[in-house]
Amino acid sequence: DYTAKLEVLCICKHWDAVTSAPDYTAKLEVLCICKHWDAVTSAPDYTAKLEAIFIIKQNMGHGGSHSLGIPSGKGPHLVGCIDIMTDHTIQGSFLRLYYPCVHCEKHQQPLWIPRHEYYNGLADFLKHNRTSTDYILKYLYGSYRVPVEWDAPFKSDGKYPLVIFSHGLGAFRTLYSAICIEIASRGFVVAAVEHR
């Protein structure tokens, strides 16, 4: 019927947002919010927009909980990561390096989306209002942490092949962290490059 066709069109329009979500629960959240996107964007102010998102998430059964997040790698290696920037000009390179590491007692887990400017990039790609998208994405994913050890010592007991990971259009170096972590946990060094 026409309602189902419109739902399929809505999902296709937001397909990159759906596929880039870190786990199945997050994918369902994105699909649910995409299905009700008009209700969110037509809300008169930011408070009403956040209320609309809260109601949508509550109806999904977990009321805004961030309990699942990004999965850890399933391979035999603990994963560390660090950001590397060479030549701080437009000709330079910027990447996040994921690698097998040695456990460090005092370690931090970096944010999945490290800066709010990335929300603006996603909003531009999806052709949505930057301000409302910033609030929505910050609410949904702002506290997600990447399950790696930040700047941990490299595990130097073997040879690890290098994989260069290039993110998709409208994305950034950390969006596919779950995939990069999984690859690194299986004994690879993964360089997730940032495109400009």
Residue pairs with C-beta under 8 A, 6 or more apart in sequence:
7 35
10 34
10 35
10 37
11 18
11 31
11 34
11 35
13 34
13 126
14 30
14 31
14 34
14 37
14 126
16 125
16 126
16 168
16 169
16 170
16 171
17 30
17 34
17 122
17 126
18 27
18 30
18 31
18 34
19 27
20 168
20 171
20 175
20 176
21 27
21 29
21 30
22 69
22 70
22 71
22 112
22 144
22 177
22 178
23 68
23 69
23 70
23 71
23 178
25 62
25 68
26 68
26 140
26 141
28 60
29 57
29 60
29 140
32 56
32 57
32 59
32 60
33 40
33 53
33 56
33 136
33 140
36 52
36 56
39 52
39 56
40 49
40 52
40 53
40 56
40 132
40 136
41 49
41 128
41 129
41 132
43 49
43 51
43 52
46 131
46 132
46 135
49 132
49 135
49 136
50 135
50 136
50 139
53 136
53 139
53 140
54 63
54 64
57 63
57 64
58 64
64 139
66 141
66 143
66 144
69 112
69 144
69 145
69 147
70 112
70 144
70 145
70 146
70 147
70 177
70 178
70 181
71 147
71 178
71 181
71 182
72 79
72 147
72 181
72 185
73 79
73 147
73 181
73 182
73 183
73 184
73 185
73 186
74 182
74 185
75 182
75 184
75 185
75 186
75 187
76 185
76 186
76 187
77 100
77 101
77 155
77 184
77 185
77 186
77 187
78 100
78 101
78 102
78 103
78 149
78 152
78 155
78 185
79 98
79 99
79 100
79 101
79 147
79 148
79 149
79 181
79 184
79 185
80 98
80 99
80 100
80 101
80 104
80 148
80 149
80 150
80 151
80 152
80 153
80 154
81 96
81 97
81 98
81 99
81 110
81 146
81 148
81 149
81 150
81 151
81 184
82 96
82 97
82 150
82 151
83 94
83 95
83 96
83 97
83 173
84 93
84 94
84 95
84 96
84 97
85 92
85 93
85 94
86 92
86 93
86 94
87 93
90 196
93 193
94 173
94 193
94 194
95 173
95 191
95 192
95 193
95 194
96 173
96 174
96 177
96 180
96 191
96 192
96 194
97 189
97 190
97 191
97 192
98 148
98 177
98 180
98 181
98 183
98 184
98 189
98 190
98 192
99 154
99 155
99 160
99 184
99 189
99 190
100 154
100 155
100 158
100 160
100 184
100 185
100 187
100 189
101 148
101 149
101 152
101 153
101 154
101 155
102 152
102 153
102 154
102 155
103 149
103 152
104 149
104 152
104 153
107 149
107 150
107 151
107 152
108 149
108 150
109 145
109 146
109 147
109 148
109 149
109 150
110 145
110 146
110 148
110 150
110 174
111 142
111 143
111 144
111 145
111 146
112 141
112 144
112 145
112 146
112 174
112 177
113 119
113 137
113 141
113 142
113 144
113 174
113 175
114 174
116 134
116 138
118 172
118 174
118 175
119 130
119 133
119 134
119 137
119 138
120 130
120 133
120 134
121 170
121 172
122 133
122 137
122 170
122 171
123 129
123 130
123 133
123 134
124 130
124 170
125 169
125 170
126 133
126 170
146 174
146 177
146 181
147 181
148 177
148 181
158 187
160 187
160 188
160 189
161 187
161 188
161 189
162 188
162 189
162 190
162 191
163 183
163 188
163 189
163 190
163 191
164 190
164 191
164 193
165 176
165 179
165 180
165 183
165 190
165 191
165 192
165 193
166 193
166 195
167 173
167 175
167 176
167 192
167 193
167 194
167 195
168 176
172 194
172 195
173 192
173 193
173 194
174 192
176 192
177 192
180 190
180 192
183 190
184 190
